[in-house]
Amino acid sequence: MSIPATPSAPRERSVGRALTVVLALLTVFGPISMDLYLPVLPALTRDLGAATSTAQLTVTACLIGLALGQVVAGPLSDRLGRRRPLLFGAAAYILAAVLCSLSPGVGTLIAARFLQGLAGSVGIVIAQAAGRDLYSGSKLVRYYSRLTVIGGLAAIIGPVLGGQLAAVTDWRGLFLFLAGAGAAILVAVLVVFRETLPRQERTTGEFKQTGRDFRRLLSDRVFLGAVLVIGFAYAAVFAYLSGATYVLQGIYGLSPQGYSFAFGLNSLGFMLFGFVAGRLAGRRSEKGTLLIGLLMCLAGAGGVLVTALLELPLPVMVVSLFLMASGVATTTPPATSLALANYPDIAGTASSLLGLAQFAFGGVAAPLVGLGGAGTAVPLGLVTAVSAALAAIVYALTIRPHTRAPHHTAAKDTPADRVPAHS
């Protein structure tokens, strides 16, 4: 059966710079897999003779894979350690990317994209779980703020890099580039990453124990609240990613370059406020920082809705989107820390539920933005405002009234990036 961590001194392990960089790189699997090939999606559609709606399923398939894969990879890493599943996931990602590049038809590409999402999810969930292995307290919040910053940076770089690569190669070449990126990360993991979860701290027992671990997590009001807050917050983000191009270019008439500038501005806000949130939560209050982020998200999403209803000018829409995206970034580090702080023994399982909520809620919200057609921004405003409101309601009902003392595992003398691997 699963052995819970013993409350004791806060876990603090010396972490080398190389390991910190590798852990941060693992978080780019998701955004770079989603964003890099978007500039060539129209060309891909033509080459494969597919309908636009069918070609868009290649995005949906990857998103579903990123969500479901974490539910498997997280508990598996609690049982086997972080390194072995990570090596397998990176190798599978390379293979899936190559399969994407060789796909003869859109059906094969959709299946390969689903496998690519499954494989990429391993890096995302282990980056979060390994952080809980290594850090506690304010250092843990700052670690998650760095992951938020890296995710925002990848969101900026992905479409830009994809557009530049499209000038010298086709969509198949872009997937080969993703395979190369996966190979580089695999080499970095082989050279740098040493096991962060010692054998004595892993869960044991049959896989039915995973079900008991999930029930244990979901019976914790604060954990469940943090998961739902992140899920609803990212529903607003994915709605923005899905609908902003139609709103800013189709309704407000921005050029592709103007849209790129607005997108980059919002991603910059995401990075900046993700960094600030980690510092603020570490020095003051996680719950207080989370509340600030939710209020920002509510104000921004409300601004989007009002702007759409009253047909206000472009600057109001841009500022509202910036405020909403920055608010989501502010909520992410403290909410993640609140969710994982008390579960060092099953950090992978806990991280998997966070990732599932993030991508699943986003996957549901994204297509809702298009229900009103391309000529109105009202659906975008409604989806983002409802998502932000639900996140605030969950916070008020589950997180705000409850305070709990964190549990920690014993500190280790061995630096984390020098812990002997058990794989």
C-alpha positions as CSV (number, residue, x, y, z in Angstrom):
1,M,0.0,0.0,0.0
2,S,1.0,3.6,-0.4
3,I,3.2,4.9,2.4
4,P,2.5,8.6,3.3
5,A,5.4,10.9,3.9
6,T,6.2,11.5,7.5
7,P,5.8,15.1,8.7
8,S,9.1,16.5,9.6
9,A,11.6,19.2,8.7
10,P,11.0,20.8,5.3
11,R,12.6,19.0,2.4
12,E,15.5,21.0,1.0
13,R,17.9,19.6,-1.5
14,S,20.8,21.2,-3.3
15,V,19.8,21.5,-7.0
16,G,22.4,22.2,-9.7
17,R,21.8,24.7,-12.4
18,A,21.9,22.1,-15.1
19,L,19.1,20.1,-13.5
20,T,17.1,23.3,-13.1
21,V,17.4,24.0,-16.8
22,V,16.4,20.5,-17.8
23,L,13.3,20.5,-15.6
24,A,12.3,23.8,-17.1
25,L,12.8,22.5,-20.6
26,L,10.4,19.6,-19.9
27,T,7.5,22.1,-19.6
28,V,7.9,23.2,-23.3
29,F,6.7,19.8,-24.6
30,G,3.1,21.0,-24.4
31,P,3.2,24.5,-25.9
32,I,5.8,23.8,-28.5
33,S,3.9,20.7,-29.7
34,M,0.7,22.7,-29.9
35,D,2.0,26.0,-31.4
36,L,5.0,25.3,-33.6
37,Y,3.1,23.9,-36.6
38,L,0.1,26.2,-36.5
39,P,1.5,28.5,-39.1
40,V,1.6,25.6,-41.6
41,L,-1.8,24.2,-40.7
42,P,-3.5,25.6,-43.8
43,A,-0.7,24.1,-46.0
44,L,-1.0,20.8,-44.2
45,T,-4.8,20.8,-44.9
46,R,-4.2,21.4,-48.6
47,D,-1.5,18.8,-48.9
48,L,-3.6,16.1,-47.3
49,G,-6.8,17.0,-49.1
50,A,-8.6,17.4,-45.8
51,A,-11.5,19.6,-44.6
52,T,-10.5,22.4,-42.3
53,S,-12.5,21.0,-39.5
54,T,-10.8,17.6,-39.9
55,A,-7.3,19.1,-40.0
56,Q,-8.1,21.0,-36.8
57,L,-8.6,17.6,-35.1
58,T,-4.8,17.3,-35.2
59,V,-4.7,20.1,-32.6
60,T,-7.6,18.5,-30.6
61,A,-5.9,15.0,-30.6
62,C,-2.7,16.4,-29.3
63,L,-4.6,18.3,-26.6
64,I,-6.5,15.1,-25.5
65,G,-3.2,13.2,-25.4
66,L,-1.6,15.8,-23.2
67,A,-4.5,15.6,-20.8
68,L,-5.0,11.8,-20.6
69,G,-1.3,11.0,-20.7
70,Q,-0.6,12.8,-17.4
71,V,-3.2,10.6,-15.6
72,V,-1.0,7.6,-16.5
73,A,2.4,9.1,-16.2
74,G,1.9,10.8,-12.9
75,P,1.0,7.7,-10.8
76,L,3.5,5.6,-12.7
77,S,6.3,8.0,-11.7
78,D,5.3,7.8,-8.0
79,R,5.8,4.0,-8.3
80,L,8.8,3.7,-10.6
81,G,10.6,7.0,-9.9
82,R,10.8,10.0,-12.2
83,R,13.7,9.1,-14.5
84,R,12.5,5.9,-16.2
85,P,9.1,7.1,-17.3
86,L,10.7,10.4,-18.4
87,L,13.3,8.5,-20.6
88,F,10.5,6.4,-22.1
89,G,8.3,9.5,-22.7
90,A,11.0,11.4,-24.4
91,A,11.9,8.4,-26.7
92,A,8.2,7.9,-27.5
93,Y,7.9,11.6,-28.3
94,I,10.6,11.4,-30.9
95,L,9.0,8.3,-32.5
96,A,5.6,10.0,-32.6
97,A,7.0,13.2,-34.2
98,V,8.6,11.1,-36.9
99,L,5.3,9.3,-37.5
100,C,3.6,12.7,-37.8
101,S,6.1,13.7,-40.5
102,L,5.5,10.4,-42.4
103,S,1.7,10.4,-42.2
104,P,0.2,9.6,-45.6
105,G,-3.3,11.0,-44.7
106,V,-5.0,13.2,-42.1
107,G,-6.4,10.1,-40.2
108,T,-2.9,8.8,-39.6
109,L,-1.7,12.3,-38.6
110,I,-4.5,12.6,-36.1
111,A,-3.6,9.3,-34.5
112,A,0.1,10.2,-34.5
113,R,-0.7,13.6,-32.9
114,F,-2.6,11.8,-30.1
115,L,0.4,9.6,-29.4
116,Q,2.7,12.7,-29.5
117,G,0.4,14.4,-26.9
118,L,0.5,11.2,-24.7
119,A,4.3,11.1,-24.9
120,G,4.8,14.9,-24.3
121,S,2.6,14.8,-21.2
122,V,5.2,12.7,-19.4
123,G,7.7,15.6,-19.4
124,I,5.0,18.1,-18.2
125,V,3.8,16.0,-15.2
126,I,7.3,15.0,-14.1
127,A,8.5,18.6,-14.2
128,Q,5.9,19.4,-11.7
129,A,6.3,16.3,-9.6
130,A,10.1,16.6,-9.5
131,G,9.8,20.1,-8.2
132,R,7.8,18.8,-5.3
133,D,10.6,16.2,-4.7
134,L,13.2,19.0,-4.5
135,Y,11.5,22.0,-3.0
136,S,9.1,23.1,-0.2
137,G,7.7,26.3,1.0
138,S,8.5,29.6,-0.8
139,K,11.1,27.8,-3.0
140,L,8.4,25.5,-4.3
141,V,6.2,28.5,-5.3
142,R,9.1,30.2,-7.0
143,Y,9.9,27.0,-8.9
144,Y,6.3,26.8,-10.2
145,S,6.5,30.5,-11.2
146,R,9.6,29.7,-13.3
147,L,7.6,26.9,-15.0
148,T,4.9,29.5,-15.7
149,V,7.4,31.9,-17.2
150,I,9.0,29.2,-19.4
151,G,5.5,28.2,-20.6
152,G,4.7,31.8,-21.6
153,L,8.1,32.1,-23.3
154,A,7.4,28.9,-25.3
155,A,4.0,30.2,-26.3
156,I,5.7,33.3,-27.8
157,I,8.5,31.5,-29.5
158,G,6.5,28.5,-30.9
159,P,4.4,30.3,-33.5
160,V,7.3,32.7,-34.4
161,L,9.8,29.8,-34.8
162,G,7.2,27.8,-36.8
163,G,6.7,30.7,-39.1
164,Q,10.4,31.1,-39.7
165,L,10.9,27.3,-40.3
166,A,8.0,27.3,-42.7
167,A,10.1,29.6,-45.0
168,V,12.6,26.8,-45.5
169,T,10.7,23.6,-45.0
170,D,7.2,22.1,-45.2
171,W,4.9,20.8,-42.4
172,R,6.7,17.5,-42.5
173,G,10.0,19.2,-41.9
174,L,8.4,21.0,-38.8
175,F,7.6,17.6,-37.3
176,L,11.1,16.4,-37.9
177,F,12.3,19.5,-36.1
178,L,10.1,18.5,-33.1
179,A,11.7,15.1,-33.3
180,G,15.1,16.7,-33.1
181,A,13.9,18.9,-30.1
182,G,12.8,15.7,-28.4
183,A,16.1,14.1,-29.1
184,A,18.0,17.0,-27.6
185,I,15.8,16.8,-24.4
186,L,16.4,13.1,-24.2
187,V,20.1,13.6,-24.3
188,A,19.9,16.3,-21.7
189,V,17.9,13.9,-19.5
190,L,20.3,11.1,-19.9
191,V,23.3,13.3,-19.1
192,V,21.9,15.5,-16.3
193,F,18.7,14.1,-14.8
194,R,19.3,11.8,-11.8
195,E,16.5,10.3,-9.9
196,T,14.7,12.9,-7.7
197,L,12.4,10.4,-5.9
198,P,14.5,7.9,-3.8
199,R,13.3,4.3,-3.8
200,Q,12.3,4.5,-0.1
201,E,9.9,7.3,-0.8
202,R,8.0,5.7,-3.7
203,T,4.6,4.2,-3.5
204,T,4.2,0.5,-3.3
205,G,1.5,-2.1,-3.8
206,E,-0.7,-3.0,-6.7
207,F,-2.0,-0.5,-9.3
208,K,-5.4,-0.5,-7.5
209,Q,-3.5,1.7,-5.0
210,T,-3.6,4.4,-7.6
211,G,-7.4,4.5,-7.3
212,R,-7.1,4.9,-3.5
213,D,-4.6,7.7,-4.1
214,F,-7.0,9.5,-6.4
215,R,-9.8,9.2,-3.8
216,R,-7.4,10.5,-1.1
217,L,-6.6,13.6,-3.2
218,L,-10.2,14.3,-4.3
219,S,-11.5,14.1,-0.8
220,D,-9.1,17.0,0.2
221,R,-11.2,20.1,-0.2
222,V,-8.2,22.4,-0.8
223,F,-6.6,20.1,-3.3
224,L,-9.8,19.7,-5.3
225,G,-10.4,23.5,-5.1
226,A,-6.9,24.2,-6.5
227,V,-7.4,21.7,-9.3
228,L,-10.7,23.3,-10.3
229,V,-9.3,26.8,-10.1
230,I,-6.5,25.9,-12.5
231,G,-8.9,24.1,-14.7
232,F,-11.4,27.0,-15.0
233,A,-8.5,29.5,-15.3
234,Y,-7.0,27.6,-18.2
235,A,-10.4,27.3,-19.8
236,A,-10.3,31.1,-20.2
237,V,-6.7,30.9,-21.6
238,F,-7.6,28.2,-24.2
239,A,-10.7,30.2,-25.2
240,Y,-8.5,33.2,-25.8
241,L,-6.0,31.1,-27.8
242,S,-8.8,29.7,-29.9
243,G,-10.7,32.9,-30.5
244,A,-8.3,35.8,-30.4
245,T,-7.1,35.5,-34.0
246,Y,-10.7,35.7,-35.3
247,V,-11.5,38.6,-33.0
248,L,-8.3,40.7,-33.4
249,Q,-7.9,40.1,-37.2
250,G,-11.4,39.4,-38.4
251,I,-13.3,41.9,-36.3
252,Y,-10.7,44.6,-35.5
253,G,-8.8,44.2,-38.7
254,L,-5.3,43.7,-37.4
255,S,-2.7,42.4,-39.8
256,P,-0.9,39.1,-39.0
257,Q,2.0,41.2,-37.8
258,G,-0.3,43.3,-35.6
259,Y,-1.9,40.1,-34.2
260,S,1.6,38.7,-33.5
261,F,2.4,41.9,-31.6
262,A,-0.8,41.7,-29.5
263,F,-0.2,37.9,-28.9
264,G,3.3,38.6,-27.9
265,L,2.3,41.4,-25.5
266,N,-0.2,39.1,-23.7
267,S,2.4,36.3,-23.5
268,L,4.9,38.8,-22.1
269,G,2.3,39.7,-19.4
270,F,1.8,36.0,-18.7
271,M,5.6,35.6,-18.2
272,L,6.0,38.8,-16.1
273,F,3.1,38.1,-13.8
274,G,3.9,34.5,-13.4
275,F,7.4,35.5,-12.1
276,V,5.9,38.2,-9.8
277,A,3.4,35.8,-8.4
278,G,6.1,33.4,-7.4
279,R,8.0,36.1,-5.5
280,L,4.8,37.6,-3.9
281,A,3.4,34.2,-2.8
282,G,6.8,33.2,-1.3
283,R,7.1,36.4,0.7
284,R,3.5,36.9,1.7
285,S,0.5,34.6,1.2
286,E,-0.2,31.9,-1.4
287,K,-4.0,32.3,-0.9
288,G,-3.7,36.1,-1.0
289,T,-1.7,36.0,-4.3
290,L,-4.2,33.5,-5.7
291,L,-7.0,35.9,-4.9
292,I,-5.2,38.8,-6.6
293,G,-4.8,36.6,-9.7
294,L,-8.5,35.7,-9.7
295,L,-9.6,39.3,-9.4
296,M,-7.3,40.2,-12.3
297,C,-8.7,37.4,-14.4
298,L,-12.3,38.4,-13.5
299,A,-11.7,42.0,-14.4
300,G,-10.0,41.1,-17.7
301,A,-12.6,38.6,-18.8
302,G,-15.4,41.0,-17.8
303,G,-13.7,43.6,-19.9
304,V,-13.6,41.3,-22.9
305,L,-17.4,40.6,-22.5
306,V,-18.3,44.3,-22.1
307,T,-16.1,45.3,-25.0
308,A,-17.8,42.6,-27.2
309,L,-21.3,43.6,-26.2
310,L,-20.7,47.4,-26.6
311,E,-18.3,47.1,-29.5
312,L,-15.7,49.2,-27.8
313,P,-12.4,50.0,-29.6
314,L,-9.4,47.8,-30.0
315,P,-7.3,49.2,-27.2
316,V,-9.9,48.2,-24.6
317,M,-10.0,44.6,-26.0
318,V,-6.2,44.3,-26.0
319,V,-5.9,45.6,-22.4
320,S,-8.7,43.3,-21.2
321,L,-7.0,40.3,-22.8
322,F,-3.7,41.3,-21.3
323,L,-5.2,41.6,-17.8
324,M,-7.0,38.3,-18.1
325,A,-3.9,36.4,-19.3
326,S,-1.8,38.0,-16.6
327,G,-4.4,37.1,-14.0
328,V,-4.2,33.4,-15.0
329,A,-0.4,33.5,-14.8
330,T,-0.7,35.0,-11.3
331,T,-3.0,32.2,-10.1
332,T,-1.0,29.3,-11.4
333,P,2.1,29.2,-9.1
334,P,0.2,29.6,-5.8
335,A,-2.6,27.2,-6.8
336,T,-0.1,24.6,-7.9
337,S,1.8,24.9,-4.7
338,L,-1.4,24.7,-2.6
339,A,-2.4,21.5,-4.4
340,L,1.0,19.7,-4.1
341,A,2.3,21.0,-0.8
342,N,0.8,18.2,1.3
343,Y,1.5,15.3,-1.1
344,P,5.2,14.7,-1.4
345,D,4.5,10.9,-1.4
346,I,2.2,11.0,-4.4
347,A,3.3,14.2,-6.2
348,G,3.1,12.6,-9.6
349,T,-0.4,11.5,-9.1
350,A,-1.4,14.9,-7.7
351,S,0.3,16.7,-10.7
352,S,-1.5,14.4,-13.1
353,L,-4.9,15.7,-11.9
354,L,-3.7,19.3,-12.3
355,G,-2.6,18.6,-15.8
356,L,-5.8,16.8,-16.7
357,A,-7.9,19.7,-15.5
358,Q,-5.8,22.2,-17.3
359,F,-6.0,20.6,-20.7
360,A,-9.4,19.0,-20.4
361,F,-11.2,22.1,-19.3
362,G,-9.3,24.0,-22.0
363,G,-10.3,21.5,-24.6
364,V,-13.9,21.9,-23.7
365,A,-13.8,25.7,-23.7
366,A,-11.9,26.2,-26.9
367,P,-14.6,25.1,-29.5
368,L,-17.3,27.0,-27.6
369,V,-15.8,30.3,-28.8
370,G,-16.7,29.5,-32.4
371,L,-20.4,28.9,-31.8
372,G,-21.5,32.4,-32.7
373,G,-19.5,32.5,-35.9
374,A,-16.4,34.6,-36.8
375,G,-18.2,38.0,-36.8
376,T,-18.8,38.4,-33.1
377,A,-16.6,38.5,-30.0
378,V,-19.5,37.8,-27.6
379,P,-18.9,34.0,-27.3
380,L,-15.2,34.7,-26.4
381,G,-16.4,37.2,-23.7
382,L,-19.0,34.8,-22.4
383,V,-16.7,31.8,-22.2
384,T,-13.8,33.7,-20.5
385,A,-16.1,35.5,-18.1
386,V,-18.0,32.4,-17.0
387,S,-14.7,30.5,-16.6
388,A,-13.2,33.3,-14.5
389,A,-16.4,33.5,-12.4
390,L,-16.4,29.8,-11.8
391,A,-12.8,29.8,-10.7
392,A,-13.5,32.6,-8.2
393,I,-16.6,30.8,-6.8
394,V,-14.5,27.6,-6.4
395,Y,-11.9,29.6,-4.5
396,A,-14.5,31.2,-2.2
397,L,-16.1,27.8,-1.4
398,T,-13.1,25.5,-1.1
399,I,-9.7,27.3,-0.6
400,R,-10.4,30.6,1.2
401,P,-12.2,29.1,4.3
402,H,-9.6,26.4,4.8
403,T,-6.1,26.5,6.2
404,R,-3.9,23.5,6.7
405,A,-0.4,22.9,7.9
406,P,1.8,21.5,5.2
407,H,3.5,18.1,5.6
408,H,7.0,17.7,4.5
409,T,9.4,14.8,4.1
410,A,12.7,14.6,5.8
411,A,15.6,16.6,4.3
412,K,18.3,14.7,2.5
413,D,22.0,15.2,2.7
414,T,22.6,14.2,-0.9
415,P,22.3,16.9,-3.5
416,A,19.3,16.1,-5.7
417,D,21.2,16.1,-9.0
418,R,23.6,13.6,-7.5
419,V,21.2,11.1,-6.1
420,P,22.1,7.7,-7.5
421,A,19.7,6.7,-10.2
422,H,17.7,3.5,-9.6
423,S,17.0,2.8,-13.2
